[in-house]
Amino acid sequence: MQVPVQISFHGCDHSDAVESEIHARINKIEEFYGRITSCRVVVELPHKSHAQGKLFHFNIDMSIPGAGHIVHNDRGQNPAHEDVHVALRDAFNAVDSRLKKIVGKRRDEQRRASA
């Protein structure tokens, strides 16, 4: 990665375990895709909702050559996101899914161009 990963925590305490899990997920994405030029991750714990407990939100912004920005802004109401690790898994799975679509589309375009 060209720029170090920026990780910030809003409304919750810093967690080394969550930070190391974020780095592991980013490294896994880099193994699949290759070069990521920048990545910002914000872990948020908004104020308590009256209808549900505290749900963790992850905002992920990755910059990838040829694909632009991959942005995931989780504002869902999934009750499982009371666990930070579940919310983190779901957020990075969504980013991974978007990347696979972009890479697949790019490969299809290359195949059509060469045929």
C-alpha positions in Angstrom: 0.0 0.0 0.0 1.3 3.4 -0.9 -0.2 5.3 2.0 -0.5 3.8 5.5 -4.0 2.7 6.6 -5.9 5.3 8.5 -8.0 3.8 11.3 -10.1 5.9 13.6 -12.6 5.2 16.3 -15.5 7.5 17.0 -17.8 7.0 20.0 -15.9 4.0 21.2 -12.6 3.1 22.7 -9.6 2.2 20.6 -9.1 -1.6 20.3 -5.9 -3.2 19.3 -7.7 -6.4 18.5 -10.1 -4.6 16.1 -7.2 -2.7 14.6 -5.2 -5.8 13.9 -8.2 -7.5 12.4 -8.7 -4.6 10.1 -5.1 -4.8 9.0 -5.5 -8.5 8.4 -8.6 -8.0 6.2 -6.9 -5.3 4.2 -3.8 -7.5 3.7 -6.2 -10.3 2.4 -7.8 -7.9 0.0 -4.4 -6.8 -1.2 -3.4 -10.4 -1.9 -6.5 -10.8 -4.1 -6.5 -7.5 -5.9 -2.9 -6.3 -5.7 -2.2 -2.6 -5.1 -4.4 -0.4 -2.9 -3.2 3.2 -2.9 -5.0 4.3 0.2 -7.5 3.1 2.8 -9.4 4.8 5.5 -11.5 2.9 8.1 -13.8 4.6 10.6 -15.3 2.5 13.4 -18.3 4.3 14.9 -20.6 3.5 17.8 -23.4 6.1 17.5 -25.5 7.1 20.5 -27.9 4.4 21.8 -31.1 4.0 19.8 -34.4 3.7 21.6 -35.5 0.8 19.4 -32.2 -1.2 19.4 -28.9 -1.5 21.3 -25.7 0.1 20.2 -24.8 -1.0 16.7 -21.3 -0.6 15.3 -20.9 1.1 11.9 -17.9 0.8 9.6 -17.0 3.4 7.0 -14.4 2.1 4.6 -12.9 4.2 1.8 -10.3 2.5 -0.5 -8.5 3.9 -3.5 -7.6 1.4 -6.1 -5.9 2.2 -9.5 -8.3 1.8 -12.4 -11.3 1.3 -10.1 -11.4 4.6 -8.2 -12.9 4.7 -4.8 -14.5 1.7 -3.2 -16.7 3.1 -0.5 -18.7 1.2 2.1 -20.8 3.2 4.5 -22.7 0.9 6.8 -25.8 2.5 8.3 -27.8 -0.7 8.5 -30.0 -1.8 11.4 -28.6 -5.4 11.6 -28.9 -6.4 15.3 -25.9 -8.6 14.9 -23.8 -5.5 14.6 -23.8 -5.0 18.3 -20.7 -7.2 18.1 -17.9 -5.2 16.6 -16.3 -8.3 15.0 -19.5 -9.2 13.1 -19.9 -5.6 11.9 -16.3 -5.6 10.7 -16.7 -8.9 8.9 -19.9 -7.8 7.2 -18.3 -4.4 6.1 -15.2 -6.0 4.6 -17.2 -8.8 3.0 -19.2 -6.0 1.2 -16.0 -4.3 0.1 -14.6 -7.6 -1.1 -17.7 -8.3 -3.1 -17.6 -5.0 -4.8 -13.9 -5.5 -5.7 -14.6 -8.9 -7.1 -17.4 -7.4 -9.3 -15.0 -4.7 -10.5 -12.2 -7.1 -11.2 -14.5 -9.6 -13.0 -16.0 -6.8 -15.1 -12.5 -5.6 -16.0 -11.4 -9.1 -17.0 -14.5 -9.6 -19.1 -13.8 -6.3 -21.0 -10.2 -7.5 -21.5 -11.4 -10.8 -22.9 -13.8 -9.1 -25.3 -11.1 -6.7 -26.5 -8.6 -9.4 -27.2 -11.2 -11.6 -29.0 
